[in-house]
Amino acid sequence: MDKLAKYRQIIRQILTEYAAIPYKYGDIASELIISQDENRYILITQGWEQDTRVHGCLVHLDIIDNKIWIQRDGTEDGIATDLEAAGIPKSDIVLAFHPQRLRKYTEYAVN
């Protein structure tokens, strides 16, 4: 399996597991949205908590130049740790939610 296919499979598996976690309150569910070319992954939460509409992006990942760009990470422990545990090296993970000038101070790829 080539690197791109492997990364797509890992991301799909991790985000599918996140989407299956039920919410303890409200009528809220997660939905995984995957682009047709499978290089963009968005996990949203949506529903109702009493009379309040809940709708937001929990995780947004892109695969750009064979690296995983974490655009948004609203998970408790950080999606990067899950990606690492699945075998993706830090050198292939970009914390895109940090400004580029600060990324060099992380253990992850700059771009």
For each residue, the residues with C-beta under 8 A, 3 or more apart:
1: 5 6 9
2: 5 6
3: 6 7 66
4: 7 8 63 66
5: 1 2 8 9
6: 1 2 3 9 10
7: 3 4 10 11 63 66 68 88 92
8: 4 5 11 12 38 39 63
9: 1 5 6 12 13
10: 6 7 13 14 83 86 87 88
11: 7 8 14 15 41 61 63 68 83
12: 8 9 15 16 34 38 41
13: 9 10 16 17 86
14: 10 11 17 18 79 82 83 86
15: 11 12 18 19 32 41 43 59 61
16: 12 13 19 20 32
17: 13 14 20 21
18: 14 15 21 30 43 58 59 75
19: 15 16 30 31 32 43
20: 16 17 30
21: 17 18 30
22:
23: 26 28 29 45 47
24:
25: 28 49
26: 23 47 48 49 50 54
27: 47 48 49
28: 23 25 45 46 47 48 49 54
29: 23 45 46 47
30: 18 19 20 21 43 44 45 46 58
31: 19 43 44 45 46
32: 15 16 19 41 42 43
33: 41 42 43 44
34: 12 38 40 41 42
35: 38 39 40 41
36:
37: 40
38: 8 12 34 35 63
39: 8 35 62 63 64
40: 34 35 37 60 61 62 63
41: 11 12 15 32 33 34 35 59 60 61 62
42: 32 33 34 57 59 60 61
43: 15 18 19 30 31 32 33 57 58 59 60
44: 30 31 33 55 56 57 58
45: 23 28 29 30 31 54 55 56 58
46: 28 29 30 31 54 55 56
47: 23 26 27 28 29 54
48: 26 27 28 51 52 53 54
49: 25 26 27 28 52 54
50: 26
51: 48
52: 48 49
53: 48
54: 26 28 45 46 47 48 49
55: 44 45 46
56: 44 45 46 74
57: 42 43 44 60 72 74
58: 18 30 43 44 45 72 74 75
59: 15 18 41 42 43 70 72 73 74 75 79
60: 40 41 42 43 57 70 71 72
61: 11 15 40 41 42 68 69 70 71 79
62: 39 40 41 68 69 71 96
63: 4 7 8 11 38 39 40 66 67 68 69
64: 39 67 69 94
65:
66: 3 4 7 63 92
67: 63 64 92 93 94 109 111
68: 7 11 61 62 63 83 88 92 93 94
69: 61 62 63 64 94 96
70: 59 60 61 73 79 80 93 94 95 96 97
71: 60 61 62 96 97
72: 57 58 59 60 97
73: 59 70 78 79 80 97
74: 56 57 58 59
75: 18 58 59 78 79 82
76:
77: 81 82
78: 73 75 81 82
79: 14 59 61 70 73 75 82 83
80: 70 73 83 84 90 93 95 108
81: 77 78 84 85
82: 14 75 77 78 79 85 86
83: 10 11 14 68 79 80 86 88 93
84: 80 81 87 88 89 90 93
85: 81 82
86: 10 13 14 82 83
87: 10 84
88: 7 10 68 83 84 92 93
89: 84 92 93
90: 80 84 93 107 108 109
91: 108 109
92: 7 66 67 68 88 89 109
93: 67 68 70 80 83 84 88 89 90 108 109
94: 64 67 68 69 70 103 108 109 110 111
95: 70 80 98 103 106 108
96: 62 69 70 71
97: 70 71 72 73
98: 95 102 103 106
99: 102 103
100: 103 110 111
101: 104
102: 98 99 105 106
103: 94 95 98 99 100 106 108 109 110 111
104: 101 110
105: 102
106: 95 98 102 103
107: 90
108: 80 90 91 93 94 95 103
109: 67 90 91 92 93 94 103
110: 94 100 103 104
111: 67 94 100 103
